């Protein structure tokens, strides 16, 4: 398929018919009709359902329109990237919940001041989902916890996070999972890397916690910990955003659980000025 064919199909689909599309494209109606029919023949499907003088997208046409939107947007982005080295447009960034809440506001403020023509769309998720979206091209880059093994991804260390265990104030020292064998764990969804490390910490010691309570907010987890409902593992930097530190006790970890690197990843075959600017912001 040619980009011009997809572009013409997109206009026909959005305008609701060949006549309006021909007017927008400044082409004769017969030319637009022929191009659409040729595209349908090459694909072997009907992209439109003809109803008298009108037409509407078929099921297959709706599928193709979604892909056409993505392909044409990427084509425009590619043209901009090779023509202009100044960051501009939209940077689509994914990040873990803790990173988005604690680390990114300062970086975003610097980017906005330095590159006013660059805007940022942020979404949160677990590292596996975010890395997959980078590979699929639905986001430009993502901040994820190590390890990142896919060789198609370029990566740069953004932060080194110290990990700690958090419990209610006055909790006895926590030196090993055996000190928590009959306690409740407070954690994010199973895809959360900090939850996975916490579970691995228990598994290595062959200890099972009593139960795990899931929450979608670090502040909710901290509130539950302060109330004595359980123990959580998280980056120490998250505690800086919590106003009731006196109600918590913080316990350090050792060895491989003491810290974790947060990596910025992007496709090696899609370097962009926007990503380079983000790397610069993260290292300031």
C-alpha positions as a Markdown table, in Angstrom:
| # | Residue | x | y | z |
|---|---|---|---|---|
| 1 | Unk | 0.0 | 0.0 | 0.0 |
| 2 | Unk | 1.2 | 3.5 | -0.8 |
| 3 | Unk | 0.9 | 6.3 | 1.7 |
| 4 | Unk | -1.0 | 8.3 | -0.8 |
| 5 | Unk | -3.6 | 5.5 | -1.1 |
| 6 | Unk | -4.0 | 5.4 | 2.7 |
| 7 | Unk | -4.2 | 9.2 | 2.9 |
| 8 | Unk | -7.0 | 9.2 | 0.2 |
| 9 | Unk | -8.8 | 6.4 | 2.0 |
| 10 | Unk | -8.6 | 8.3 | 5.3 |
| 11 | Unk | -10.1 | 11.4 | 3.7 |
| 12 | Unk | -13.0 | 9.4 | 2.1 |
| 13 | Unk | -13.7 | 7.7 | 5.4 |
| 14 | Unk | -13.6 | 10.9 | 7.4 |
| 15 | Unk | -15.6 | 13.0 | 5.0 |
| 16 | Unk | -18.3 | 10.3 | 4.5 |
| 17 | Unk | -18.2 | 9.9 | 0.8 |
| 18 | Unk | -16.3 | 10.3 | -2.5 |
| 19 | Unk | -17.9 | 13.5 | -3.5 |
| 20 | Unk | -16.8 | 15.5 | -0.4 |
| 21 | Unk | -13.4 | 13.8 | -0.4 |
| 22 | Unk | -12.8 | 14.8 | -4.0 |
| 23 | Unk | -13.6 | 18.4 | -3.1 |
| 24 | Unk | -11.2 | 18.4 | -0.2 |
| 25 | Unk | -8.5 | 16.7 | -2.2 |
| 26 | Unk | -9.1 | 18.9 | -5.3 |
| 27 | Unk | -9.5 | 15.9 | -7.5 |
| 28 | Unk | -12.1 | 14.7 | -9.9 |
| 29 | Unk | -14.6 | 12.3 | -8.3 |
| 30 | Unk | -13.8 | 9.4 | -10.8 |
| 31 | Unk | -10.1 | 9.5 | -9.8 |
| 32 | Unk | -10.9 | 9.1 | -6.1 |
| 33 | Unk | -13.4 | 6.3 | -6.9 |
| 34 | Unk | -10.9 | 4.4 | -9.0 |
| 35 | Unk | -8.2 | 4.7 | -6.3 |
| 36 | Unk | -10.4 | 3.4 | -3.6 |
| 37 | Unk | -11.6 | 0.5 | -5.8 |
| 38 | Unk | -8.0 | -0.4 | -6.7 |
| 39 | Unk | -7.1 | -0.4 | -3.0 |
| 40 | Unk | -10.0 | -2.7 | -2.2 |
| 41 | Unk | -8.9 | -5.1 | -5.0 |
| 42 | Unk | -5.3 | -5.2 | -3.7 |
| 43 | Unk | -6.5 | -5.9 | -0.2 |
| 44 | Unk | -9.2 | -8.3 | -1.3 |
| 45 | Unk | -11.9 | -6.8 | 0.9 |
| 46 | Unk | -14.7 | -4.2 | 0.6 |
| 47 | Unk | -13.7 | -1.1 | 2.6 |
| 48 | Unk | -17.0 | 0.6 | 2.2 |
| 49 | Unk | -20.6 | -0.5 | 2.2 |
| 50 | Unk | -22.4 | 1.3 | -0.7 |
| 51 | Unk | -26.0 | 2.4 | 0.1 |
| 52 | Unk | -27.6 | 4.1 | -2.8 |
| 53 | Unk | -25.7 | 7.3 | -3.3 |
| 54 | Unk | -24.0 | 7.1 | 0.1 |
| 55 | Unk | -21.4 | 4.9 | 1.6 |
| 56 | Unk | -20.2 | 3.9 | 5.0 |
| 57 | Unk | -17.2 | 2.1 | 6.4 |
| 58 | Unk | -17.3 | -1.7 | 6.4 |
| 59 | Unk | -16.0 | -3.6 | 9.4 |
| 60 | Unk | -12.7 | -4.2 | 7.5 |
| 61 | Unk | -12.6 | -0.5 | 6.5 |
| 62 | Unk | -12.9 | 0.5 | 10.2 |
| 63 | Unk | -9.9 | -1.7 | 11.0 |
| 64 | Unk | -7.9 | -0.3 | 8.1 |
| 65 | Unk | -8.7 | 3.3 | 9.2 |
| 66 | Unk | -7.3 | 2.7 | 12.6 |
| 67 | Unk | -4.1 | 1.5 | 11.1 |
| 68 | Unk | -4.0 | 4.2 | 8.5 |
| 69 | Unk | -4.2 | 6.9 | 11.2 |
| 70 | Unk | -1.3 | 5.3 | 13.0 |
| 71 | Unk | 0.8 | 4.8 | 9.8 |
| 72 | Unk | 0.2 | 8.3 | 8.5 |
| 73 | Unk | 0.9 | 9.9 | 11.9 |
| 74 | Unk | 4.2 | 7.9 | 12.1 |
| 75 | Unk | 5.1 | 9.0 | 8.5 |
| 76 | Unk | 4.5 | 12.6 | 9.4 |
| 77 | Unk | 6.6 | 12.2 | 12.6 |
| 78 | Unk | 9.4 | 10.6 | 10.6 |
| 79 | Unk | 9.5 | 13.5 | 8.2 |
| 80 | Unk | 9.6 | 16.0 | 11.0 |
| 81 | Unk | 12.3 | 14.0 | 12.8 |
| 82 | Unk | 14.7 | 14.0 | 9.8 |
| 83 | Unk | 14.1 | 17.6 | 8.8 |
| 84 | Unk | 14.2 | 19.3 | 12.2 |
| 85 | Unk | 16.6 | 18.5 | 15.1 |
| 86 | Unk | 14.7 | 20.8 | 17.5 |
| 87 | Unk | 12.3 | 18.9 | 19.8 |
| 88 | Unk | 8.8 | 19.7 | 19.0 |
| 89 | Unk | 5.4 | 18.1 | 18.7 |
| 90 | Unk | 4.2 | 15.5 | 21.2 |
| 91 | Unk | 6.4 | 13.2 | 23.3 |
| 92 | Unk | 4.4 | 10.2 | 24.2 |
| 93 | Unk | 6.0 | 8.9 | 27.5 |
| 94 | Unk | 5.2 | 5.9 | 29.6 |
| 95 | Unk | 6.3 | 5.6 | 33.3 |
| 96 | Unk | 5.8 | 3.5 | 36.4 |
| 97 | Unk | 3.5 | 5.0 | 38.9 |
| 98 | Unk | 6.2 | 5.8 | 41.5 |
| 99 | Unk | 8.4 | 7.5 | 38.8 |
| 100 | Unk | 5.6 | 9.6 | 37.4 |
| 101 | Unk | 4.6 | 10.8 | 40.9 |
| 102 | Unk | 8.0 | 11.6 | 42.3 |
| 103 | Unk | 10.6 | 12.0 | 39.6 |
| 104 | Unk | 9.0 | 13.6 | 36.5 |
| 105 | Unk | 7.6 | 17.0 | 37.6 |
| 106 | Unk | 11.0 | 18.7 | 37.7 |
| 107 | Unk | 12.1 | 17.1 | 34.4 |
| 108 | Unk | 8.8 | 18.2 | 32.7 |
| 109 | Unk | 9.2 | 21.7 | 34.1 |
| 110 | Unk | 12.7 | 22.0 | 32.6 |
| 111 | Unk | 11.5 | 20.6 | 29.2 |
| 112 | Unk | 8.6 | 23.0 | 29.1 |
| 113 | Unk | 10.9 | 26.0 | 29.8 |
| 114 | Unk | 13.6 | 24.9 | 27.4 |
| 115 | Unk | 11.4 | 23.5 | 24.5 |
| 116 | Unk | 8.0 | 25.3 | 24.6 |
| 117 | Unk | 7.0 | 23.7 | 21.2 |
| 118 | Unk | 7.3 | 20.2 | 22.9 |
| 119 | Unk | 4.3 | 18.8 | 24.7 |
| 120 | Unk | 4.1 | 15.6 | 26.7 |
| 121 | Unk | 1.5 | 12.9 | 27.0 |
| 122 | Unk | 2.1 | 10.7 | 30.0 |
| 123 | Unk | 0.6 | 7.3 | 30.8 |
| 124 | Unk | 1.5 | 4.9 | 33.6 |
| 125 | Unk | 1.8 | 1.1 | 33.6 |
| 126 | Unk | 4.0 | -1.8 | 34.5 |
| 127 | Unk | 7.4 | -2.2 | 32.8 |
| 128 | Unk | 6.4 | -5.1 | 30.6 |
| 129 | Unk | 3.3 | -3.3 | 29.2 |
| 130 | Unk | 5.3 | -0.1 | 28.6 |
| 131 | Unk | 8.2 | -1.8 | 26.9 |
| 132 | Unk | 5.7 | -3.5 | 24.6 |
| 133 | Unk | 4.1 | -0.2 | 23.7 |
| 134 | Unk | 7.5 | 1.3 | 22.9 |
| 135 | Unk | 8.2 | -1.6 | 20.5 |
| 136 | Unk | 4.8 | -1.3 | 18.9 |
| 137 | Unk | 5.3 | 2.5 | 18.4 |
| 138 | Unk | 2.3 | 3.6 | 20.4 |
| 139 | Unk | 4.6 | 5.5 | 22.8 |
| 140 | Unk | 8.0 | 7.1 | 22.1 |
| 141 | Unk | 9.8 | 6.1 | 25.3 |
| 142 | Unk | 9.2 | 4.7 | 28.7 |
| 143 | Unk | 10.7 | 4.8 | 32.2 |
| 144 | Unk | 10.9 | 1.2 | 33.5 |
| 145 | Unk | 12.7 | -0.8 | 36.2 |
| 146 | Unk | 15.6 | -3.0 | 35.2 |
| 147 | Unk | 16.2 | -5.5 | 33.7 |
| 148 | Unk | 15.4 | -4.7 | 30.1 |
| 149 | Unk | 16.6 | -7.6 | 27.8 |
| 150 | Unk | 15.0 | -6.8 | 24.4 |
| 151 | Unk | 17.9 | -5.9 | 22.1 |
| 152 | Unk | 15.6 | -3.7 | 19.9 |
| 153 | Unk | 15.5 | -1.2 | 22.8 |
| 154 | Unk | 18.1 | 1.5 | 23.5 |
| 155 | Unk | 18.4 | 2.4 | 27.2 |
| 156 | Unk | 19.9 | 4.9 | 29.5 |
| 157 | Unk | 20.0 | 4.9 | 33.3 |
| 158 | Unk | 17.6 | 7.6 | 34.5 |
| 159 | Unk | 17.6 | 7.0 | 38.3 |
| 160 | Unk | 18.9 | 4.7 | 40.9 |
| 161 | Unk | 16.2 | 4.1 | 43.5 |
| 162 | Unk | 16.9 | 3.0 | 47.0 |
| 163 | Unk | 14.2 | 0.5 | 48.1 |
| 164 | Unk | 12.9 | 0.3 | 51.6 |
| 165 | Unk | 10.3 | -1.5 | 53.6 |
| 166 | Unk | 7.6 | 0.6 | 55.2 |
| 167 | Unk | 5.5 | -0.3 | 58.2 |
| 168 | Unk | 3.6 | 1.4 | 61.0 |
| 169 | Unk | 5.6 | 3.6 | 63.5 |
| 170 | Unk | 7.2 | 1.5 | 66.2 |
| 171 | Unk | 7.3 | -1.7 | 64.2 |
| 172 | Unk | 10.1 | -4.0 | 65.3 |
| 173 | Unk | 13.2 | -4.1 | 63.1 |
| 174 | Unk | 12.7 | -6.0 | 59.9 |
| 175 | Unk | 15.9 | -7.9 | 59.0 |
| 176 | Unk | 14.5 | -10.8 | 57.0 |
| 177 | Unk | 11.1 | -12.1 | 55.7 |
| 178 | Unk | 10.9 | -14.2 | 58.8 |
| 179 | Unk | 10.1 | -11.1 | 60.7 |
| 180 | Unk | 7.0 | -10.6 | 58.6 |
| 181 | Unk | 5.8 | -14.2 | 58.2 |
| 182 | Unk | 2.4 | -13.5 | 59.7 |
| 183 | Unk | 2.0 | -10.0 | 58.3 |
| 184 | Unk | 0.0 | -8.6 | 55.4 |
| 185 | Unk | 1.8 | -7.2 | 52.3 |
| 186 | Unk | 0.6 | -4.0 | 50.8 |
| 187 | Unk | 1.4 | -3.8 | 47.0 |
| 188 | Unk | 0.4 | -2.7 | 43.6 |
| 189 | Unk | -0.9 | -5.1 | 40.9 |
| 190 | Unk | 1.1 | -8.2 | 40.1 |
| 191 | Unk | 3.0 | -6.5 | 37.2 |
| 192 | Unk | 4.5 | -3.9 | 39.6 |
| 193 | Unk | 8.3 | -4.5 | 39.7 |
| 194 | Unk | 8.5 | -3.5 | 43.4 |
| 195 | Unk | 5.9 | -6.1 | 44.3 |
| 196 | Unk | 7.8 | -8.7 | 42.2 |
| 197 | Unk | 11.0 | -7.9 | 44.2 |
| 198 | Unk | 9.1 | -8.1 | 47.5 |
| 199 | Unk | 7.6 | -11.5 | 46.5 |
| 200 | Unk | 11.1 | -12.7 | 45.4 |
| 201 | Unk | 12.5 | -11.6 | 48.7 |
| 202 | Unk | 10.0 | -13.8 | 50.5 |
| 203 | Unk | 10.4 | -16.7 | 48.1 |
| 204 | Unk | 14.2 | -16.8 | 48.5 |
| 205 | Unk | 13.7 | -17.1 | 52.3 |
| 206 | Unk | 11.0 | -19.8 | 51.7 |
| 207 | Unk | 8.6 | -17.7 | 53.7 |
| 208 | Unk | 5.0 | -17.0 | 52.7 |
| 209 | Unk | 3.2 | -13.8 | 53.9 |
| 210 | Unk | -0.2 | -14.2 | 55.4 |
| 211 | Unk | -1.9 | -12.3 | 52.5 |
| 212 | Unk | -1.4 | -9.5 | 50.0 |
| 213 | Unk | -3.7 | -6.5 | 49.7 |
| 214 | Unk | -3.5 | -4.7 | 46.4 |
| 215 | Unk | -3.9 | -0.9 | 45.9 |
| 216 | Unk | -3.6 | 1.4 | 42.9 |
| 217 | Unk | -2.1 | 4.3 | 44.8 |
| 218 | Unk | 1.2 | 4.7 | 46.8 |
| 219 | Unk | -0.5 | 7.2 | 49.1 |
| 220 | Unk | -3.2 | 4.6 | 49.8 |
| 221 | Unk | -0.5 | 2.0 | 50.5 |
| 222 | Unk | 1.3 | 4.4 | 52.8 |
| 223 | Unk | -1.9 | 5.2 | 54.6 |
| 224 | Unk | -2.6 | 1.5 | 55.2 |
| 225 | Unk | 0.9 | 0.9 | 56.4 |
| 226 | Unk | 0.6 | 3.9 | 58.8 |
| 227 | Unk | -2.6 | 2.3 | 60.1 |
| 228 | Unk | -0.9 | -1.0 | 60.8 |
| 229 | Unk | -2.6 | -2.9 | 58.1 |
| 230 | Unk | 0.6 | -4.3 | 56.6 |
| 231 | Unk | 4.1 | -3.8 | 55.2 |
| 232 | Unk | 5.1 | -2.5 | 51.7 |
| 233 | Unk | 8.3 | -2.2 | 49.6 |
| 234 | Unk | 8.8 | 1.0 | 47.6 |
| 235 | Unk | 11.4 | 3.5 | 46.5 |
| 236 | Unk | 12.5 | 5.7 | 49.4 |
| 237 | Unk | 11.9 | 8.8 | 47.2 |
| 238 | Unk | 8.1 | 8.1 | 47.4 |
| 239 | Unk | 8.2 | 8.9 | 51.1 |
| 240 | Unk | 9.1 | 12.5 | 50.3 |
| 241 | Unk | 5.6 | 13.0 | 49.0 |
| 242 | Unk | 3.9 | 11.7 | 52.1 |
| 243 | Unk | 3.0 | 14.2 | 54.8 |
| 244 | Unk | 2.6 | 11.7 | 57.8 |
| 245 | Unk | 6.1 | 10.3 | 58.0 |
| 246 | Unk | 6.0 | 10.2 | 61.8 |
| 247 | Unk | 3.3 | 7.5 | 61.5 |
| 248 | Unk | 5.7 | 5.2 | 59.6 |
| 249 | Unk | 8.8 | 3.2 | 60.3 |
| 250 | Unk | 11.3 | 2.7 | 57.4 |
| 251 | Unk | 13.5 | -0.4 | 57.2 |
| 252 | Unk | 16.5 | -0.7 | 54.9 |
| 253 | Unk | 17.2 | -3.7 | 52.6 |
| 254 | Unk | 20.4 | -5.4 | 51.8 |
| 255 | Unk | 22.2 | -6.9 | 48.7 |
| 256 | Unk | 20.2 | -7.1 | 45.5 |
| 257 | Unk | 17.1 | -5.7 | 47.1 |
| 258 | Unk | 18.7 | -2.5 | 48.3 |
| 259 | Unk | 18.4 | -0.6 | 45.1 |
| 260 | Unk | 17.0 | -0.8 | 41.5 |
| 261 | Unk | 17.8 | 1.2 | 38.4 |
| 262 | Unk | 15.1 | 3.0 | 36.5 |
| 263 | Unk | 15.9 | 3.0 | 32.8 |
| 264 | Unk | 14.6 | 5.2 | 30.0 |
| 265 | Unk | 14.0 | 2.9 | 26.9 |
| 266 | Unk | 13.2 | 3.7 | 23.3 |
| 267 | Unk | 13.5 | 1.9 | 20.0 |
| 268 | Unk | 17.1 | 1.8 | 18.6 |
| 269 | Unk | 15.7 | 2.3 | 15.1 |
| 270 | Unk | 13.7 | 5.4 | 16.0 |
| 271 | Unk | 16.0 | 7.9 | 17.6 |
| 272 | Unk | 14.3 | 11.3 | 17.9 |
| 273 | Unk | 15.2 | 14.8 | 19.1 |
| 274 | Unk | 12.4 | 14.5 | 21.6 |
| 275 | Unk | 13.9 | 11.5 | 23.3 |
| 276 | Unk | 17.3 | 13.1 | 23.3 |
| 277 | Unk | 15.8 | 16.1 | 25.0 |
| 278 | Unk | 14.2 | 13.9 | 27.6 |
| 279 | Unk | 17.5 | 12.2 | 28.4 |
| 280 | Unk | 19.0 | 15.6 | 28.9 |
| 281 | Unk | 16.2 | 16.6 | 31.3 |
| 282 | Unk | 16.4 | 13.4 | 33.3 |
| 283 | Unk | 20.2 | 13.9 | 33.9 |
| 284 | Unk | 20.0 | 17.5 | 35.1 |
